[in-house]
Amino acid sequence: MTDTMSPPEPAAPAASPPRTGHPARGAFRAELRRGIAPWTAPAVALTIGIPMMAKAPQWQGGWGDTQELLHSTATLLAGPLAAAAGCWQGGREHRRGTVGLCLSVPRSRAAQLVMAALPVAVWAVVGHLLAAVGVLVATWPYAGAGRPSVGLVIVDAWFLVCAVFTGFVVGRVWRWRLAAPVLAAATYLVLGFPLYTSSDLRFLSPAEQYSLADRVPVAWFVPVMVLWTGAPVLALVTGYAVRRRFLALVPLVAAALVAPLIVSSGEDLFRKDQVAERLVCSEAVPRVCVSAVDGPLLSEASGALSGPVSRLEGVPGAPVRYVQTSDSRRLPPDTSRLPYSSRGWTMVRGRLTDPAWYAWQTARFLAERDCPESVTETEVEDPAIVRVRETDDAVAHWLAPWGGSRLDPAQGAVYLNRLTAMGDTERRAWLGRYLATRTSCDPKAVPTL
């Protein structure tokens, strides 16, 4: 009996190795989820959001006011926090005692630096963007025409990235557990000191406080500020992590080239907003015209001026237009100036908090004279000039009484009483003669009361 042998079974195909992505991507995703990196986003968002919410009446009403304070908090408050987070991340290997292990990894020092610092920078930017979007959305229902500057948001976000990488290098070099809080305090002082100087060198500071009520950045503001802010940080990282340290001179030369442009430009880093120069006017006569960025203020301003307008009804030479402008010298004789709204004091969320003050200030502009300082300064005791000044005060108080203002009891109150005691016809005639002398600095030309 013979054994029959069955043919051998075919061998199973070898299992293919599991597909994995690039090792750097996996390491980066892991760094995003662990350590201090994911906590940076809520910390930055709260650092910006809490002060902004506390001062909401000061900015919630206009894009310029919003971004002024948003820029301040993002640089002065979130900047030191980002530097401290990067410093803590940079000192991680020293605290864990794994410096030798990191040196044994075949990856270059520059690659290790980027892989460890970039997640913190990403989360810092995420926190900044969350706060910025929330603040801008809160402003949107109350803002007039125009739009926020995306470029300024980009520059602030880039500054946080630079702060993280600077702090990371400091953390790698400075082996001290308290290095992070000390660096945060030092960063705040360095950023805040230029704010107290008047030199144009202050515009080199990323935390310089810009006036954005009626201005927007010029076209080259973003690339120049990104280059100026990032070049020194790139030089620092290159000098620390790259074998050919002389390459750090390249970004330093680039920074040296753009710095004179920033300093020489100064206030010209921002230009007049065309939307701010456009006027929105009421239909009724006299017309009330405000800047388009303050469009929601138009109805409020018209209502506040109803008292002075009614008192000037029928007066020859009374203004036919009230215009919101900072330069009264460009206005024709039949036009008077409106005050710029001061958000947080007289205007909150598109509404005037003190219409009486707004009307009184408008009356003050109507009665003021564009005269040389030698004529208008209060130290001059010429009786004729004093009479004109007190007459102007009396007219302003009669047009728009305001509880916070006071007249000189010696003569100003006397002139106000005389103006009040006049009959309507006599008063309109006198006011007509008075308004005809608005552009005159000759005391003899102003009619007496």
C-alpha positions in Angstrom: 0.0 0.0 0.0 1.6 3.2 -1.1 1.1 6.6 0.5 -0.4 9.2 -1.7 1.0 12.6 -1.2 -1.2 15.6 -1.8 0.3 18.5 -3.7 1.6 21.3 -1.4 -0.7 24.2 -0.8 0.4 27.6 -2.3 2.0 29.9 0.2 0.0 32.8 1.4 1.1 36.2 0.0 3.2 38.2 2.4 1.3 40.9 4.2 2.1 44.4 2.9 3.4 46.9 5.5 0.8 49.3 6.8 0.8 52.6 5.0 2.0 55.5 7.1 2.4 59.2 6.3 5.5 61.1 6.4 7.2 60.7 9.9 7.3 64.5 10.3 3.6 64.8 9.9 2.9 62.2 12.6 5.3 63.9 14.9 3.8 67.3 14.2 0.3 66.0 14.9 1.5 64.5 18.2 3.1 67.8 19.2 -0.2 69.6 18.4 -2.1 67.4 20.9 0.3 67.3 23.9 2.2 69.5 26.3 1.6 73.2 26.5 0.8 73.7 22.8 -3.0 73.1 22.9 -3.4 75.2 26.0 -1.9 78.2 24.2 -5.0 78.8 22.1 -7.5 79.3 25.0 -4.8 81.2 27.0 -4.3 83.7 24.1 -8.0 84.0 23.4 -8.8 84.8 27.0 -5.9 87.1 27.4 -7.3 89.2 24.4 -11.0 88.6 25.0 -11.3 89.5 28.7 -9.8 93.0 28.4 -11.7 93.6 25.2 -15.0 92.7 26.9 -14.2 94.8 29.9 -13.8 97.8 27.7 -16.5 97.1 25.2 -18.1 100.6 25.4 -14.9 102.1 24.2 -14.7 100.2 20.9 -18.0 98.5 20.1 -19.2 100.9 17.5 -16.5 101.4 14.9 -14.0 99.3 13.0 -11.1 101.7 13.8 -11.7 101.9 17.5 -12.1 98.1 17.6 -8.8 97.4 15.9 -6.9 100.0 17.9 -7.7 98.1 21.2 -7.5 94.7 19.5 -4.0 95.5 18.3 -2.9 96.7 21.8 -4.1 93.6 23.6 -2.7 91.2 20.9 0.7 92.7 21.2 1.1 94.1 24.7 -0.7 91.2 26.5 -0.8 88.2 24.2 2.7 88.8 22.9 4.4 88.3 26.3 2.2 85.2 26.9 3.2 83.7 23.5 6.9 84.3 24.3 6.5 82.6 27.7 4.7 79.6 26.1 7.5 79.3 23.6 10.1 79.6 26.3 8.5 76.8 28.4 8.3 74.6 25.3 12.0 75.3 24.6 13.1 74.2 28.1 11.1 71.0 27.9 14.1 68.7 27.2 16.2 70.3 30.0 13.4 69.7 32.5 12.9 66.1 31.4 16.6 65.3 31.1 16.2 64.1 27.5 18.8 66.5 25.9 21.1 63.7 25.1 18.3 61.6 23.5 17.4 64.5 21.3 21.0 64.9 20.2 21.1 61.3 19.1 18.2 61.7 16.7 19.4 62.0 13.1 17.1 65.0 12.5 18.9 68.3 12.3 18.7 70.8 15.1 16.8 73.3 12.9 14.2 70.6 12.1 13.8 69.7 15.7 13.4 73.3 16.6 10.7 73.9 14.0 8.9 70.7 14.9 8.7 71.6 18.6 8.0 75.4 18.4 5.6 75.4 15.4 2.7 73.7 17.2 2.8 76.3 20.0 2.9 79.1 17.3 -0.1 77.5 15.5 -2.2 77.4 18.6 -1.2 80.9 19.5 -2.5 82.1 16.1 -5.7 80.1 16.5 -6.4 81.7 19.8 -5.7 85.1 18.4 -8.0 84.6 15.4 -10.8 83.3 17.6 -10.6 86.4 19.8 -10.3 88.7 16.8 -13.2 87.2 14.9 -15.4 87.3 18.1 -14.5 91.0 18.7 -15.1 92.0 15.1 -18.5 90.1 15.0 -19.5 92.0 18.2 -18.7 95.3 16.4 -20.5 94.5 13.2 -24.1 95.4 14.2 -23.0 98.9 15.4 -20.3 99.9 12.8 -21.0 102.2 10.0 -19.6 101.9 6.5 -16.2 100.4 5.8 -14.6 97.2 6.9 -11.9 96.0 9.3 -8.3 95.8 8.2 -7.3 92.2 7.5 -3.7 93.3 7.1 -3.5 94.5 10.7 -4.8 91.1 12.0 -2.2 89.3 9.9 0.6 91.5 11.2 -0.5 90.8 14.8 -0.8 87.1 14.2 2.7 87.0 12.7 4.0 88.9 15.7 2.7 86.1 18.0 4.5 83.5 15.8 7.7 85.5 16.1 7.3 85.8 19.9 6.9 82.0 20.2 10.0 81.2 18.3 12.0 83.9 20.2 10.8 82.4 23.5 11.7 78.9 22.3 15.3 79.8 21.6 15.5 81.6 24.9 14.1 78.5 26.6 16.7 76.2 25.0 19.6 78.5 26.0 18.4 79.7 29.4 18.2 76.6 31.7 16.0 78.0 34.5 12.5 77.0 35.5 11.5 80.7 36.0 12.8 81.7 32.6 9.3 81.8 31.1 7.6 84.3 33.5 10.7 86.4 33.6 10.8 86.5 29.8 7.1 87.5 29.7 7.7 90.4 32.1 10.8 91.5 30.1 8.8 91.3 26.8 6.1 93.5 28.2 8.6 96.1 29.3 10.4 96.1 26.0 7.1 96.4 24.0 5.7 99.1 26.3 8.7 101.4 26.7 8.6 102.9 23.1 5.0 104.0 23.8 6.2 106.7 26.1 8.6 108.2 23.5 7.9 110.8 20.8 10.6 109.7 18.5 9.6 108.1 15.1 11.7 105.1 16.2 8.7 104.0 18.2 7.1 102.9 14.9 9.6 100.0 14.9 7.9 98.5 17.9 5.3 95.9 17.0 3.1 97.2 19.8 3.0 100.9 18.6 -0.5 102.2 19.2 -1.9 103.3 15.9 -4.7 105.8 15.5 -7.2 104.0 13.3 -10.4 106.0 13.8 -10.4 107.4 10.2 -7.2 105.8 8.8 -6.2 102.5 7.2 -2.8 100.9 6.5 -1.0 101.7 3.3 -0.6 98.9 0.7 2.9 98.0 1.6 2.3 98.0 5.4 1.8 94.3 5.8 4.8 92.9 3.8 7.2 95.5 5.3 6.1 94.9 8.9 6.1 91.1 8.4 9.7 91.4 7.1 10.8 93.8 9.9 9.2 91.6 12.7 10.3 88.3 11.3 13.9 89.0 10.1 15.5 89.4 13.6 13.7 86.2 14.8 14.9 84.3 11.7 18.4 85.5 12.4 18.1 84.3 16.0 16.9 80.9 15.0 19.5 80.6 12.3 22.3 81.6 14.6 21.1 78.9 17.1 20.1 76.0 15.0 22.0 76.2 11.7 25.6 75.1 11.3 26.5 77.9 9.0 25.7 80.7 11.5 26.9 83.4 9.1 23.7 83.0 7.3 22.0 84.9 10.1 23.5 88.0 8.6 21.1 87.8 5.6 17.8 88.5 7.5 19.6 91.1 9.6 20.6 92.9 6.4 17.0 92.7 5.2 15.8 94.2 8.5 18.3 97.0 8.3 17.1 97.9 4.9 13.4 98.2 5.8 13.9 99.9 9.2 14.7 103.4 7.7 11.5 103.1 5.6 9.3 102.5 8.6 11.0 105.3 10.7 10.9 107.8 7.9 7.2 107.0 7.1 6.1 107.4 10.7 2.4 108.4 10.7 2.3 107.9 6.9 2.2 104.2 7.5 -1.5 104.9 7.5 -3.6 106.9 5.0 -6.9 108.6 5.2 -9.8 106.2 4.9 -11.8 107.2 1.8 -14.9 105.9 3.6 -14.2 108.2 6.5 -14.0 111.2 4.2 -17.3 110.4 2.6 -20.2 112.2 4.2 -23.7 110.9 5.0 -26.2 113.7 5.3 -29.8 114.1 6.5 -32.5 115.3 4.1 -33.9 118.1 6.4 -32.6 121.6 6.3 -30.2 122.5 7.9 -28.5 119.3 6.8 -26.5 117.3 9.3 -23.6 115.4 7.8 -21.4 112.8 9.5 -18.6 110.6 8.3 -19.8 107.4 6.6 -18.0 105.3 9.3 -20.3 107.0 11.8 -23.4 106.5 9.8 -25.4 105.1 12.7 -24.8 108.4 14.5 -26.7 110.5 11.9 -30.1 110.2 13.5 -28.7 110.6 17.0 -26.8 113.8 15.9 -29.9 115.2 14.2 -32.0 114.7 17.3 -29.3 116.2 19.6 -29.1 119.3 17.5 -32.9 119.9 17.3 -32.6 122.5 20.2 -29.9 124.7 18.7 -31.4 124.4 15.2 -34.8 125.6 16.5 -33.3 128.5 18.3 -31.5 129.7 15.1 -34.6 129.4 13.0 -35.2 132.6 11.1 -31.8 134.0 12.0 -30.0 135.6 9.0 -26.7 133.8 8.3 -27.5 130.7 10.4 -25.7 127.5 9.2 -27.4 125.5 6.5 -25.1 122.5 7.1 -23.4 120.9 10.1 -20.5 118.8 9.0 -18.3 116.3 11.0 -14.8 117.4 10.3 -11.6 118.1 12.2 -10.6 121.1 10.1 -13.0 124.1 10.4 -10.8 126.2 8.1 -12.0 124.3 5.0 -15.7 125.0 5.8 -17.7 127.7 3.9 -19.3 130.5 6.0 -22.7 128.8 5.9 -21.4 125.6 7.4 -20.5 124.8 11.0 -18.5 121.9 12.5 -19.8 118.9 14.4 -17.6 117.2 17.0 -16.1 113.8 16.4 -17.8 111.2 18.5 -15.8 110.0 21.5 -16.6 106.3 21.9 -16.8 105.2 25.4 -17.8 108.7 26.6 -20.4 110.3 24.5 -21.2 107.4 22.1 -21.7 103.7 23.0 -22.8 101.2 20.4 -24.0 103.9 17.9 -25.9 105.9 20.5 -25.0 109.2 22.1 -24.8 108.9 25.9 -24.8 112.7 26.4 -26.8 114.5 23.6 -26.7 117.7 25.6 -22.9 117.7 25.5 -22.9 117.0 21.8 -25.2 119.9 21.2 -23.2 122.2 23.4 -19.9 121.3 21.7 -21.5 122.0 18.3 -22.6 125.4 19.6 -19.1 126.0 20.8 -17.8 125.3 17.3 -20.4 127.7 15.9 -19.2 130.5 18.2 -15.5 129.9 18.0 -13.2 132.2 16.0 -10.1 131.1 14.0 -7.9 133.9 15.4 -4.1 134.1 16.2 -3.1 132.8 19.6 -2.2 136.4 20.7 -5.9 137.2 20.4 -7.5 134.1 21.8 -5.2 133.2 24.7 -6.9 133.5 28.1 -4.0 135.5 29.6 -4.8 138.5 27.4 -6.7 141.0 29.6 -7.7 143.5 26.9 -11.3 144.4 27.9 -12.5 144.3 24.3 -11.1 140.8 23.7 -12.5 139.6 27.0 -15.9 141.0 26.0 -15.8 139.1 22.7 -14.7 135.8 24.4 -17.5 136.1 27.0 -20.0 137.0 24.3 -19.1 133.9 22.4 -19.5 131.8 25.6 -22.9 133.3 26.2 -24.2 132.6 22.7 -23.0 129.0 23.0 -24.7 128.5 26.3 -27.9 130.1 25.1 -28.0 127.8 22.0 -27.3 124.6 23.9 -27.3 124.7 27.8 -25.2 121.9 29.3 -25.0 121.2 33.0 -21.3 120.5 32.9 -20.4 123.9 31.6 -20.0 127.2 33.6 -20.0 130.8 32.6 -17.9 133.5 34.1 -20.2 135.0 36.7 -18.7 138.5 36.2 -19.8 139.2 32.7 -20.6 135.9 30.9 -23.7 135.3 32.9 -24.7 138.9 32.5 -24.5 138.6 28.7 -26.5 135.4 28.8 -29.2 137.0 30.8 -29.4 140.0 28.4 -29.6 137.6 25.4 -32.4 135.6 27.1 -34.3 138.7 28.0 -34.5 140.0 24.4 -37.6 139.6 22.4 -37.6 137.1 19.5 -37.4 139.7 16.8 -34.6 141.7 18.5 -32.7 138.5 19.3 -32.8 137.2 15.8 -31.6 140.5 14.5 -28.7 140.6 17.0 -27.8 137.0 16.3 -27.7 137.8 12.5 -25.2 140.6 13.1 -23.2 138.3 15.5 -23.0 135.4 13.0 -21.9 137.8 10.3 -18.7 138.4 12.4 -17.8 134.7 12.9 -14.7 135.0 10.8 -13.7 138.3 12.2 -11.0 138.8 14.8 -11.6 142.5 15.3 -13.2 143.0 18.7 -14.9 146.2 17.4 -16.8 144.3 14.7 -18.6 142.0 17.2 -21.9 143.5 18.3 -22.3 144.2 22.0 -24.9 142.7 24.3 
